Amino acid sequence: MASTLTSKGQVTVPKKFRDYLGLKPGAAVDFSLGPQGEVIVRAAAAPKPQHRKGRFAHLRGTLDTGQTTDALMASLRDYDADARDPGLK
């Protein structure tokens, strides 16, 4: 079975070979040379996904202050400083 090489060096893998190898769009293909000079095409092992942590990943989580949300918000808004202040600044 023949296939034509494009100007970019690309070749279409015939459907029966894609099906046999289980290749889907975007799949990696491994090429190697056999002892007689033949080209061997294999489905490449799927690379392990690399999870890149963002620069703030170590800051994520929860802070256990031992306070309720209302008490924490009151202290953050300085409600205790002035009892008449409703915190609408």
N, C-alpha and C positions, 0 to 999 in steps of 0.2 A: 504494500500500500504506500503510495507516494503522497507527499505533502510539500507545498511550496514554501520556501524561505522568504520572509518579507525583507524590506530594506532595513528594518530595525533588528534583524536577526531572529525573528520570532517564527515559530512553526505551530500550526494547529495540531494538537494531539487528536487523532481520530476518535470518534465517539466510542467505538467498541473497546478501545484501549483505556479511555477515561473511565468507562463503566467497569472494566476488569480491575483497574487499579483503585476504584472508588474515589476518583478525583472529582471535586466540586469546584466551582469558580472560586479563585483565590487560594486554592490548595498549592502547597509547595511540592516540587518535583525534584528528585535527586538524579543526577546524571553521573555515570562512571564508565570507564573503559574496561572492556573485557580483555582476556589474554590474547585473543585473535584480532584485536582492534575494533571489535564491535562496541557499539554504544548501548549501555544498559540504562533503562529508565525505570525508576521506582518512585512510588509515592513516598515523599520525605516524612520522617516522623514529625508529628505536630510539635512545634516549639512550645515550651511551657510559658504560659502568659506571665509576663513580668509586671508585678504590681509596684508602681513607683509611688512612694509616699510623698505627699506634698510637704512643703516646709512647715506647715502648721499641724501636721498629723499628730505629732507628739502632744499637742495642746488640747486635742479633742477629748471629750469625756464629760463627766459630771463632777461637780464640786459638792461634797457632802459637808454642809456647814452646820447641820444639826438644827437649822432654823426652818420655819415654814416659809413659803414663798412670800406671804404677806409681811412677815417679820423682816425678811431680807430686803424686800423692796422698801419698807418703811425706813430701815437703817440707811439704805443707799440714797434715799431722797431726803434724808435729814428731817423726817417728821418729828423726831424726838427733840430737835433743837427748838422748835416753836410749835406748841400745841395748837395754835390757831391757824397755822399754815396748812392748807389742804393739799399742797404739793402740786399745784397747777402752774408752776413757773414755766 
